[in-house]
Amino acid sequence: MIIAVHQPQYLPWLGYFDKIARSDLFVFLDNVQYKKREFQNRNQLKTPSGAIWLTVPVQTKRAHHQKICDVQIDNSTDWRHKHWGTIERNYRKAAYFFEYESEIRALYHFAPQKLYELNQSCVRLLTKLLNISTPIILESELGITSTRTERIIDICQKMGGTIYLSGAGGMNYLDENRFVETGIQLKYQNYVHPTYPQLYNDFIPYMSVIDLLFNCGVDSMKFLKGKA
């Protein structure tokens, strides 16, 4: 069994879903430290003027001291209306916008209090729209208390994983010897970003996967896997 883990992100990029698709089980790493200025509460969309950030406001005075599963969204402003308006304005001319409009718009009628609730709803919906069937669970439900490499090994052992699929960044912090010692095979994802049809001027990589869906529709997974 191949297991992959990752922090729950907001409207993630293509490589995130490639990792899910290559796994037999995907674990939301929601029980780790929240980090500012990463992708846990923001991601990028393409506009006629280039890439822009969509950022979910969080209660920042406490967020940098909290685990992801505890971070509260700041709902004092109508950020949901603003985000959907930005998406609609920039993608309504895309070939498949109206095919996915209602389901993605429904995310912005959901008013969660916690960031991880929003993010897991985004990821679960987007995997469905991409026809990815990998089961997804929360690390916080597993009772794991270890950290760093031991956390990953404990997740794999608890869930019966024989292969751990890590992002390329894992080369910088994983203790590869521990995987050898425990008999779990360590593999690194080597995702090569594809080029696909986009609205507006030159191609820009590393956008949210909704950029791919709105532009490529049923062929999205072919592009995501580099087989188009």
C-alpha positions in Angstrom: 0.0 0.0 0.0 1.3 3.5 -1.0 0.7 6.2 1.6 1.2 9.9 1.1 0.6 12.7 3.5 0.3 16.5 3.2 -1.0 19.5 5.0 -4.5 20.4 3.9 -4.2 23.3 1.4 -6.6 25.8 -0.1 -7.4 25.1 -3.8 -4.1 23.3 -4.3 -1.9 23.1 -7.4 -1.6 20.1 -9.8 1.3 18.4 -8.1 -0.8 18.0 -4.9 -3.4 16.0 -6.8 -0.8 14.0 -8.6 0.4 12.8 -5.2 -3.1 11.8 -4.2 -3.7 10.0 -7.5 -0.5 8.0 -7.1 -1.4 6.9 -3.5 -3.6 4.1 -2.1 -4.3 6.3 0.9 -3.8 10.0 1.5 -3.5 11.5 4.9 -4.3 15.1 5.7 -1.5 16.2 8.0 -3.7 18.5 10.1 -2.0 17.9 13.4 1.1 19.9 12.7 2.2 23.5 13.1 0.4 26.1 10.9 2.8 28.1 8.8 2.2 31.6 7.5 2.8 32.6 3.9 2.6 29.0 2.6 -0.3 27.4 0.8 -2.5 26.4 3.8 -4.7 29.5 3.4 -3.9 30.7 -0.1 -3.3 29.8 -3.7 -2.9 31.4 -7.1 -5.3 32.0 -10.1 -4.5 33.4 -13.5 -6.0 36.7 -14.7 -5.5 38.9 -17.7 -2.8 40.7 -15.7 -1.0 37.6 -14.5 -1.1 35.5 -11.4 -2.9 36.7 -8.3 -3.3 35.3 -4.8 -6.6 34.2 -3.2 -6.0 34.3 0.6 -8.4 33.0 3.2 -8.1 35.4 6.2 -7.3 33.7 9.5 -7.1 34.9 13.1 -3.4 35.7 12.8 -2.7 36.7 16.4 -3.0 33.1 17.4 -2.5 31.1 14.1 1.3 31.0 14.1 1.2 29.3 17.6 -1.4 26.8 16.6 -1.7 23.4 14.9 -3.5 23.5 11.5 -6.5 21.7 13.0 -7.0 24.6 15.4 -6.6 27.6 13.1 -9.8 29.7 13.0 -10.9 31.5 9.8 -11.5 35.2 10.2 -15.1 35.5 9.0 -15.4 39.2 10.0 -15.4 40.1 6.3 -17.3 38.5 3.4 -14.1 36.9 1.9 -16.2 34.0 0.4 -18.2 36.4 -1.8 -14.9 38.1 -2.9 -13.2 34.9 -3.7 -16.0 33.5 -5.8 -16.4 36.8 -7.5 -12.7 36.7 -8.5 -13.0 33.2 -9.8 -16.1 33.9 -11.8 -14.8 37.1 -13.3 -11.5 35.5 -14.5 -12.8 32.1 -15.6 -16.3 32.5 -16.9 -14.9 32.6 -20.5 -13.0 29.3 -20.0 -14.2 26.4 -22.0 -15.5 24.3 -19.1 -16.4 27.0 -16.5 -20.1 26.3 -16.6 -19.5 22.5 -16.2 -17.9 23.0 -12.8 -19.4 26.3 -11.7 -22.2 25.1 -9.4 -20.1 22.6 -7.4 -17.2 24.9 -6.9 -19.4 27.9 -6.1 -21.1 25.7 -3.5 -17.8 25.8 -1.5 -18.4 29.5 -0.9 -21.8 28.9 0.6 -20.1 26.7 3.3 -19.1 28.8 6.3 -16.7 26.7 8.4 -15.0 28.2 11.5 -11.8 26.3 11.0 -9.3 26.4 8.1 -8.8 22.7 7.9 -12.6 22.2 7.4 -12.6 24.5 4.4 -9.4 22.9 2.9 -10.5 19.3 3.3 -13.8 20.2 1.6 -11.9 21.9 -1.3 -9.6 18.9 -1.7 -12.4 16.3 -1.5 -14.5 18.1 -4.1 -11.6 18.6 -6.5 -10.5 15.0 -6.3 -14.0 14.0 -7.1 -14.1 16.4 -10.1 -10.8 14.9 -11.3 -12.2 11.4 -10.9 -9.5 10.5 -8.3 -10.9 7.8 -5.9 -8.0 7.6 -3.3 -9.4 7.5 0.2 -8.5 10.5 2.4 -8.3 10.6 6.2 -7.2 13.0 8.9 -4.0 12.4 10.8 -5.7 13.9 13.9 -8.0 10.9 14.0 -5.2 8.4 14.2 -3.8 9.3 17.6 -0.2 9.8 16.3 2.0 11.7 18.8 5.4 11.4 17.3 7.2 14.0 15.1 9.2 14.4 12.0 10.3 11.1 10.4 8.8 9.0 13.2 5.4 10.6 12.6 5.5 9.4 9.0 6.6 5.9 9.9 4.0 5.6 12.6 1.2 6.7 10.1 2.5 4.1 7.6 2.7 1.3 10.2 -0.7 2.1 11.7 -2.4 2.1 8.3 -0.5 -0.8 6.8 1.6 1.2 4.4 4.5 -0.5 2.7 5.6 2.5 0.5 5.7 6.1 1.6 5.4 8.7 -1.3 7.1 11.9 -0.3 7.3 15.2 -2.0 10.7 16.1 -3.3 11.2 18.5 -0.3 11.3 15.4 1.9 14.9 14.9 0.8 15.8 17.8 3.1 14.4 16.5 6.3 13.5 12.8 6.2 15.8 10.3 7.9 16.1 7.8 5.1 17.8 5.2 7.3 14.7 4.9 9.5 12.7 3.8 6.5 15.2 1.1 5.7 15.2 0.0 9.3 11.4 -0.3 9.4 11.1 -2.0 6.0 9.0 0.9 4.5 10.1 1.8 1.0 10.6 5.6 0.6 9.8 7.1 -2.8 10.0 10.7 -3.9 7.5 12.4 -6.1 9.2 14.0 -9.1 6.4 16.0 -10.6 7.0 17.7 -13.9 4.5 20.5 -14.5 2.6 20.1 -17.8 1.7 22.8 -20.2 -2.0 23.0 -21.0 -4.5 25.4 -22.7 -5.1 28.5 -20.6 -6.9 31.7 -21.0 -4.9 34.9 -21.4 -1.5 35.4 -22.9 1.5 33.2 -22.1 1.2 30.0 -20.0 1.8 30.4 -16.3 2.5 27.2 -14.2 1.7 26.4 -10.6 -1.8 27.8 -10.6 -4.6 26.2 -8.5 -5.9 23.0 -10.1 -9.2 24.9 -10.8 -7.3 26.7 -13.6 -6.8 23.3 -15.2 -10.3 22.1 -14.6 -12.0 25.2 -16.1 -9.7 25.2 -19.1 -9.5 21.5 -19.9 -12.5 19.8 -18.4 -12.7 16.0 -18.9 -9.1 16.0 -20.2 -7.7 17.5 -17.0 -6.3 14.3 -15.7 -4.5 13.6 -18.9 -2.7 16.9 -18.7 -2.1 16.5 -14.9 -0.4 13.1 -15.6 1.5 14.5 -18.6 -0.3 12.1 -21.0 -2.2 14.6 -23.1 
